[in-house]
Amino acid sequence: MSELTNQITTQLQLHRQEALIKSRTQGIWYTGADLLEDIALCKSSLQQQAVTAGQNMLVSLDNSVALPIVLLASWELGINITLAAPTTKPSLVNDHYTAMVYTPTSTQQLATQLDPQQVSLLTLILNTAPNFAYLVQDLAPSLVQTPEATLTIAGHHTVYTQSMLLQHAQQLTPPAKITDLYDLDRGILPLLANLLQPTPVALAWAG
């Protein structure tokens, strides 16, 4: 665990019974316990698929509530994340990513094209996403070792370490407004700030 994920996990444990994130679309609130359960399930699945520290995952979800789950689970395992808005055209041909998380519609489309000997389709029933699915390239790209898992936003050249994200998020005062989870200043940093100092927040679907 990094200092960022450690602090957030501690806060989720301290607020297990409190509603922290709401899906605006479904009108459902999720507690710290709901989020912790989803993070643990995601981590377990990634470990079973041998997605390990230093590898890269592409995340292009329209379910904004599930996005922080994927972020935290991956970072706890040392997996680097690239965020790409769900309007991005999905692809199975990308040697840079070991795992890919797309919208349900895009995943279903890709499922008809994949070679099961090269790409696996995994499904999970999460509290925040009952129809969650992701893809894993079985011939995983070589590891790119980094001191700690990073975040990259598609279309930008900056690679953000978790230490950088923690430092910037701590400068915000919750409740921090979130308008676009695929933007650093308008989405990721406010989200992290609200999780570091648990503040109920409603997330809309992206895309």
C-alpha positions, 0 to 999 in steps of 0.5 A: 500500500502507498500512503495514499491508499493506506489513508483512504482505506483507513478512512473507509474502515472508520466510516464503514456504516456511513453513506459516502458515495451516491450513484446519481443515476440509480439513487443508491448510496454506498457505505464505506463497507460497500466500497471496501468489499468491492475493492477486496473483490477487485484485488482478488480477481486481478491477483488470480489473473496474475495482473501484477505490480508494474503492469498497466491497466486502461480504464474507460468506464461510464460508471463513475461510482465503480471508477474509484474502486478500480483505482484503489484496487489497482494501486494497492497491487502496484498497477499503473492506471491510464484513464481514457474517457468512455468516448474513446474507441475500445480496442483489443490491440494494445500491447501496452496494457495488461488489463482493460476496463471498458463500458458494458456495451463496449465490452460486449462488442469486444467479447465477440472479437476476442481470441480466448487463447490471448484475451480473457473476459472476467466478470464480477458482481460488485456492489457498485457495479453488478455487471462489472467486467474487464479484459486481461491479455494473457500474454501480458506485456513486460513489467515497467517497474516504478517506485509506486503505481501511477496515474496517467490521463489519456491525451496528457503526457504527465505521469502522476505518482500517488505521492503527487496525487496525495499532496495535491488532494490534501490541499483541497477542502471537502466537499470538493466539487466533481464534474469530470472524473476523466480530468485531474483537477475537476475529477480525480483530485476532488474525488481523492480529497473527499475520500481522504476526509470522508465527505458524502458525494454523488457521482453521475455516469460519465460519457 
